[in-house]
Amino acid sequence: MTPTGSHAPACRPPALAPAPEVSPRHGTQTARHEPAQVSRLDLATLPSAPFWARRQTEASLTAWQLPPETIETATLLVSELVTNAARASSPPASDPRHAERISLTLRLRNGWLVIEVSDNNPNPPVLTYADTDAESGRGLMLVQALSTEWGHRYPPAGGKIIFAVIGAETQPLPDPRS
């Protein structure tokens, strides 16, 4: 295990990896992608960024009919990751129009929810173990404890993307005949 999670820095979460499909005629495997539900929000690195990221997460996951426990876990993970991204960015500009940008992307596919937060800072996240009396420093410990896997990767455009993956089975729709 790497210090930042269960995968090397340039990995792709398995929930985003193409599903192998075996051709019955030729016995060959090809990669196919299941359609994903995607929600994206761009944010300025302002103190209000975690609030708006939580609202977006709750609205999207409720619309996707995920169970309340999954929504609660995802909202906590989003809050921690967005807070870290905002702190890792340059100090907030006095004019919000000049603040750095971070983005939140939620992807639901094949029973997995992938949470991605990107920022312009290329420094990797560092998992630290906070003292019992410390007021901060537990964010990535929570991410590690609550997610199936987490890590980071470097997109070609620069910066980094931190991701966390959790199981996310949708709730069945109620039977209208009941």
Order of alpha helices (4+ residues) and beta strands (2+ residues): beta-beta-beta-alpha-alpha-beta-beta-alpha-beta-beta
